[in-house]
């Protein structure tokens, strides 16, 4: 009887491990080098995904550029946005555009047609009165999450900019560079210098270390994103690669590497993942955007 129980236990444990996530297959689709006219992209640092389009923070040219994406073909479209120096960009469900302007570290807002709406100013916030955004994200409910380095916290606002709550960043954790939010409202932050990911569950008031043992696989991650299954993606700027983590923070795999050919990167800085599974990566050093598609 003891042998039978032991056998059953071994079979159970083996079956449980068989359900571990496997590395996602990502296929190269296209590289985008220009605006479809006469101006090439110059050191783009940010990208935001819409339903059937994406927007690029074309930092070196002091502009935002919008592209449609149909049948895996990207095409630049109007409108042209007012001149700013964007280093991060997001869109909400209404197609409104938010861009972090590196000149004065403020988040500029635009209507879907590119007309200006002013700057985001948190309302009723008991914290972050000085607010120096390092990055920001907008979730599927149009809540705004700001990585504020001035007050060392993540500030959470409703779609109208009203204060909801904040989460202090872990003390002495290192240099935070980006954040992400999953469908449940869990907030993730990435630390570039220590190559670590922290998370805070919905309504939690503190962050906890999530990642374990990933420093040997990455050098300096600057961007974080999640797909529908909860797999975490880190853009490794100094390693020129895409690092994948399981939802529990354990290492899953990595792709690509340094270079100038398609599917290679030179100081990449940002990533967005569309609902349809397209990966838009800002390949800053190569002055281009690279598009990939996940394969089942």
C-alpha positions in Angstrom: 0.0 0.0 0.0 2.9 2.4 0.8 4.4 1.8 -2.7 1.1 2.5 -4.3 0.7 5.8 -2.5 4.3 6.8 -3.4 3.7 6.0 -7.0 0.6 8.1 -7.1 2.4 11.0 -5.5 5.2 10.8 -8.1 2.7 10.7 -10.9 0.9 13.7 -9.4 4.1 15.8 -9.1 5.2 14.9 -12.6 1.8 16.0 -14.0 1.8 19.3 -12.1 5.2 20.2 -13.5 4.1 19.3 -17.0 1.8 22.3 -17.0 4.6 24.8 -16.6 4.6 27.5 -19.3 6.7 27.1 -22.3 8.5 29.9 -24.2 6.2 31.8 -26.5 6.8 31.6 -30.2 7.2 35.0 -31.7 7.6 35.5 -35.5 9.2 38.6 -37.1 6.7 40.5 -39.2 8.1 43.9 -40.3 10.6 46.7 -39.5 9.4 50.3 -39.7 12.1 52.9 -40.5 10.1 56.1 -41.5 6.9 58.0 -41.5 5.8 56.9 -45.0 7.0 60.3 -46.3 10.5 61.6 -46.3 11.5 61.5 -42.6 13.1 58.5 -41.1 12.5 57.5 -37.4 15.3 58.7 -35.1 16.0 57.0 -31.8 12.4 56.1 -31.0 12.0 55.3 -27.3 8.3 54.4 -26.8 5.4 52.6 -28.3 1.7 52.2 -27.5 -0.7 49.7 -28.9 -4.3 50.3 -29.9 -6.8 47.9 -31.4 -5.6 48.1 -35.0 -2.9 50.7 -34.7 0.2 51.8 -32.7 1.8 55.1 -31.9 5.5 55.6 -31.7 7.4 58.1 -29.5 9.9 59.2 -32.2 12.1 60.9 -29.7 14.9 62.1 -31.9 12.5 63.9 -34.2 10.5 65.4 -31.4 7.2 63.9 -32.5 4.6 61.2 -32.2 3.8 59.0 -35.3 0.7 56.9 -35.7 0.6 53.7 -37.8 -2.3 51.5 -38.7 -1.7 47.8 -38.6 -3.7 45.6 -41.0 -2.9 42.1 -42.1 0.4 42.6 -40.4 1.3 45.5 -42.5 2.1 48.9 -40.8 1.3 52.1 -42.6 1.8 55.7 -41.2 -1.3 57.8 -41.1 -2.3 61.3 -40.0 -2.5 63.1 -37.8 0.9 64.6 -37.0 1.1 65.6 -33.4 2.4 68.9 -32.0 6.1 69.1 -31.3 7.2 67.6 -28.0 10.1 65.3 -27.0 8.2 62.1 -26.1 10.0 59.2 -24.3 6.8 57.2 -23.5 3.3 57.1 -25.0 0.0 55.4 -24.1 -3.5 55.4 -25.5 -6.8 54.9 -23.7 -10.0 53.1 -24.9 -11.3 56.4 -26.5 -8.1 56.7 -28.6 -6.9 59.7 -26.6 -3.1 59.9 -26.5 -0.9 60.5 -23.5 2.8 61.2 -23.9 5.6 61.8 -21.4 7.5 64.9 -22.6 11.2 64.6 -21.5 11.8 68.3 -21.7 9.7 69.2 -18.6 8.8 65.7 -17.4 5.1 66.3 -17.8 2.4 64.1 -19.4 0.9 65.8 -22.4 -2.6 64.8 -23.5 -4.1 64.8 -27.0 -7.5 63.9 -28.5 -7.6 61.0 -30.9 -7.3 63.5 -33.8 -4.1 64.9 -32.5 -5.4 68.2 -31.0 -3.9 69.2 -27.7 -5.8 68.7 -24.4 -3.2 70.1 -22.1 -1.1 68.4 -19.4 -2.2 65.7 -16.9 -2.4 67.2 -13.4 -3.5 64.9 -10.6 -6.6 66.1 -8.7 -7.0 65.7 -5.0 -3.7 63.8 -4.5 -2.3 63.9 -1.0 1.1 62.9 -2.4 3.1 63.4 -5.6 2.7 67.2 -5.5 6.1 67.6 -7.3 5.7 64.5 -9.5 8.6 63.6 -11.7 7.2 60.8 -13.9 9.7 58.2 -15.0 7.0 56.2 -16.9 3.3 55.6 -16.9 0.6 53.1 -18.1 -3.1 53.2 -18.8 -5.1 50.0 -18.1 -8.2 48.6 -19.9 -10.4 50.7 -17.6 -8.5 53.9 -18.5 -7.0 54.2 -15.0 -3.6 55.9 -15.1 -0.6 54.5 -13.3 2.4 56.9 -12.9 5.9 55.8 -11.8 6.8 58.9 -9.8 10.5 59.1 -8.9 10.0 62.4 -7.0 8.0 60.8 -4.2 9.1 57.2 -4.8 5.7 55.7 -5.5 3.2 54.6 -8.1 0.3 57.1 -8.3 -3.0 55.7 -9.5 -5.6 58.1 -11.0 -9.1 57.6 -12.5 -9.7 58.4 -16.2 -10.4 62.0 -15.3 -7.1 62.4 -13.3 -8.6 62.2 -9.9 -6.6 60.6 -7.1 -7.5 57.0 -6.3 -4.5 55.7 -4.2 -0.8 55.2 -4.3 1.7 52.4 -3.6 5.2 53.3 -2.2 8.1 51.9 -4.0 10.4 49.5 -2.1 13.2 51.3 -0.3 16.7 50.8 -1.6 15.5 48.5 -4.4 17.4 50.3 -7.1 16.6 52.4 -10.2 13.0 51.8 -11.3 12.4 52.3 -15.0 8.9 51.1 -16.0 5.6 49.6 -14.8 2.8 47.4 -16.1 -0.7 46.5 -15.0 -2.5 43.2 -15.7 -6.2 42.5 -16.2 -6.8 42.0 -12.5 -5.2 45.2 -11.5 -1.9 43.8 -10.2 0.9 46.4 -10.6 4.4 45.3 -11.7 7.5 47.5 -11.6 11.0 46.7 -13.0 14.3 47.7 -11.5 17.0 48.2 -14.2 20.1 48.3 -12.0 19.2 45.2 -9.9 17.4 43.3 -12.7 14.4 42.6 -10.6 10.6 42.7 -10.8 8.3 43.7 -7.9 4.5 43.3 -7.8 1.6 44.6 -5.8 -1.7 42.7 -5.8 -4.9 44.6 -6.4 -5.6 47.0 -3.5 -2.2 46.1 -1.9 -0.3 48.9 -0.3 3.2 47.5 -0.7 5.3 45.9 -3.4 6.9 42.5 -3.0 9.8 41.0 -4.9 8.5 38.7 -7.6 11.4 37.7 -9.8 14.1 35.2 -8.7 17.4 34.5 -10.3 17.1 36.4 -13.5 20.1 38.6 -13.2 22.2 36.1 -15.1 19.9 36.4 -18.1 19.5 40.2 -18.4 21.7 43.2 -18.1 19.5 46.4 -17.9 15.8 45.9 -18.4 14.0 49.1 -19.2 10.5 48.1 -20.2 7.9 45.6 -18.9 4.7 44.2 -20.5 2.4 41.3 -20.0 0.4 39.2 -22.5 -3.1 37.7 -21.9 -1.7 34.6 -20.3 0.2 36.5 -17.7 3.7 35.9 -19.1 6.0 38.8 -18.3 8.2 40.4 -20.9 11.3 42.6 -20.2 13.1 44.6 -22.8 16.8 44.3 -21.9 18.3 47.5 -23.2 21.9 46.7 -22.6 21.5 43.0 -23.6 19.5 43.7 -26.8 17.1 40.9 -26.0 13.6 40.1 -24.8 13.4 38.3 -21.5 10.3 36.2 -20.6 9.2 35.3 -17.1 6.5 33.0 -15.8 3.7 34.6 -13.9 5.4 33.6 -10.7 8.5 35.6 -11.7 10.7 32.6 -12.6 12.8 32.7 -15.8 11.0 31.3 -18.9 13.4 32.1 -21.7 14.9 34.9 -23.8 14.9 35.8 -27.5 17.0 37.8 -30.0 20.2 39.6 -29.3 22.5 42.5 -30.3 22.8 43.4 -33.9 21.5 45.3 -36.9 19.7 42.6 -38.9 16.0 41.9 -38.6 15.1 40.4 -35.2 18.2 41.9 -33.6 18.3 45.0 -31.5 20.6 47.8 -30.6 19.7 49.4 -27.3 15.9 48.6 -27.4 13.9 50.6 -25.0 10.1 49.8 -25.0 7.5 47.2 -25.8 3.7 47.1 -26.2 1.6 44.0 -26.8 -1.7 44.4 -28.7 -4.9 42.5 -27.9 -4.4 40.5 -31.1 -0.9 39.4 -30.0 1.3 41.8 -31.9 4.6 42.9 -30.3 5.8 46.4 -31.1 9.3 47.0 -29.9 11.2 50.4 -30.0 14.6 49.5 -31.4 16.2 52.8 -30.4 19.8 52.3 -31.5 18.7 51.1 -34.9 16.2 54.0 -35.3 13.4 51.7 -36.1 10.3 49.9 -34.8 10.2 46.1 -35.1 6.9 44.2 -35.3 6.4 40.6 -34.2 3.4 38.4 -33.9 2.9 35.6 -31.4 2.1 32.2 -32.8 -0.1 29.6 -31.1 
